[in-house]
Amino acid sequence: MKTITIKQPYASLIAAGIKKYEFRTWKSKYRGKLLIHAGKGIDKKAMEKFKNYNLEYPSGCIIAICDMVDCVKIDEETREMLLKENELVYGKAARDKSFDGYGFRLENVKMTEEIPVKGALSFWEYDYKE
């Protein structure tokens, strides 16, 4: 199954259903099931920013499964929508006018048991049985 590695705290925000878009510089035509892998990388400033959510922040493991339903170009209209949806979560990305990338829309997120596995760049495959 396709898997994507994401730094903490963003992986846990996705697993908790709080963050519904994952940002990348590259476009994807993929739509379907996607595993969320919490990488070993940590954004320390963001960890402080989201401490009030009281989430667990495991690393080096798969933590959730979801559906990737869309890939949208980040333009002015998308930036406004993101700020309205959740300014705390999307504020930095939505205000960064230099970011010329894409948002992967994630839906139907379900937490999984933690599955320790090494991550990789871009999408990568993991043999997962639902």
C-alpha positions as CSV (number, residue, x, y, z in Angstrom):
1,M,0.0,0.0,0.0
2,K,1.2,3.5,-0.7
3,T,2.7,5.2,2.3
4,I,4.0,8.7,3.0
5,T,6.5,9.7,5.7
6,I,5.6,12.9,7.6
7,K,7.4,14.7,10.4
8,Q,6.0,15.0,13.8
9,P,3.8,16.7,15.0
10,Y,2.1,16.8,11.6
11,A,1.7,13.0,11.3
12,S,-0.2,12.8,14.6
13,L,-2.3,15.8,13.6
14,I,-3.3,13.9,10.5
15,A,-3.9,10.7,12.5
16,A,-6.2,12.6,14.9
17,G,-8.2,14.0,12.0
18,I,-7.1,17.6,12.8
19,K,-4.9,18.2,9.7
20,K,-6.6,17.3,6.5
21,Y,-4.0,18.5,4.0
22,E,-0.4,17.4,3.6
23,F,1.8,19.8,1.6
24,R,4.4,18.8,-0.9
25,T,6.3,20.6,-3.7
26,W,5.2,17.8,-6.2
27,K,1.9,17.0,-7.8
28,S,0.4,13.5,-7.6
29,K,-2.3,11.8,-9.6
30,Y,-2.6,9.1,-7.0
31,R,-6.0,8.7,-5.3
32,G,-6.7,5.9,-2.9
33,K,-5.7,4.3,0.4
34,L,-2.6,5.9,2.0
35,L,-0.7,4.9,5.1
36,I,0.7,7.7,7.3
37,H,4.2,7.0,8.6
38,A,5.5,9.2,11.5
39,G,9.1,9.8,10.5
40,K,12.0,10.3,12.9
41,G,12.1,14.0,12.1
42,I,10.5,16.4,14.5
43,D,9.6,20.1,14.0
44,K,10.4,21.3,17.5
45,K,8.7,24.7,17.0
46,A,5.5,23.1,15.8
47,M,5.6,20.6,18.7
48,E,5.4,23.6,21.1
49,K,2.7,25.2,19.0
50,F,0.4,22.2,19.1
51,K,1.1,21.0,22.7
52,N,-2.4,21.9,23.8
53,Y,-3.8,19.1,21.6
54,N,-2.3,16.6,24.1
55,L,-1.5,14.1,21.3
56,E,1.0,11.2,21.3
57,Y,3.9,11.7,19.0
58,P,5.4,8.3,18.1
59,S,8.2,8.2,15.5
60,G,9.6,5.7,13.1
61,C,6.2,3.9,12.7
62,I,3.0,3.8,10.7
63,I,0.2,5.3,12.8
64,A,-2.8,5.8,10.5
65,I,-4.6,4.9,7.3
66,C,-6.6,7.3,5.2
67,D,-7.9,8.0,1.7
68,M,-6.0,10.5,-0.5
69,V,-8.9,12.0,-2.4
70,D,-7.4,15.0,-4.1
71,C,-4.3,17.0,-4.9
72,V,-4.9,20.7,-5.1
73,K,-2.5,23.5,-6.3
74,I,-1.9,25.9,-3.5
75,D,-3.1,29.2,-4.9
76,E,-4.6,32.3,-3.3
77,E,-8.1,30.8,-3.1
78,T,-6.8,27.6,-1.5
79,R,-4.8,29.7,1.0
80,E,-7.9,31.5,2.1
81,M,-9.9,28.3,2.4
82,L,-7.1,26.8,4.6
83,L,-7.0,29.8,6.9
84,K,-10.8,29.6,7.4
85,E,-10.6,25.8,8.0
86,N,-8.0,26.0,10.8
87,E,-5.7,28.9,11.1
88,L,-3.6,27.3,13.8
89,V,-2.8,24.2,11.7
90,Y,-2.6,25.8,8.3
91,G,-1.5,29.4,9.1
92,K,2.2,29.0,8.3
93,A,1.7,27.2,5.1
94,A,-1.2,29.4,3.9
95,R,0.7,32.6,4.6
96,D,3.9,31.5,2.9
97,K,3.4,33.1,-0.5
98,S,6.7,31.6,-1.7
99,F,5.4,28.1,-1.4
100,D,4.5,27.0,-4.8
101,G,3.3,23.4,-4.2
102,Y,0.3,21.1,-3.6
103,G,-2.0,20.0,-0.9
104,F,-2.9,16.3,-0.7
105,R,-6.5,16.1,0.7
106,L,-6.8,13.3,3.2
107,E,-10.2,11.9,4.4
108,N,-11.5,8.9,6.4
109,V,-8.5,8.8,8.7
110,K,-8.3,5.9,11.1
111,M,-5.5,5.4,13.6
112,T,-3.8,2.0,13.3
113,E,-1.6,0.1,15.7
114,E,1.9,1.5,15.6
115,I,3.9,-0.5,13.1
116,P,7.7,0.2,13.5
117,V,9.2,0.6,10.0
118,K,11.8,2.8,8.4
119,G,10.4,5.6,6.2
120,A,11.4,6.9,2.8
121,L,11.0,9.9,0.6
122,S,8.0,10.5,-1.7
123,F,5.4,7.7,-1.7
124,W,6.7,4.2,-0.9
125,E,5.2,0.8,-0.6
126,Y,4.4,-1.2,2.5
127,D,2.7,-4.6,2.6
128,Y,-0.3,-3.7,4.8
129,K,-3.3,-5.9,5.4
130,E,-6.5,-4.2,6.6
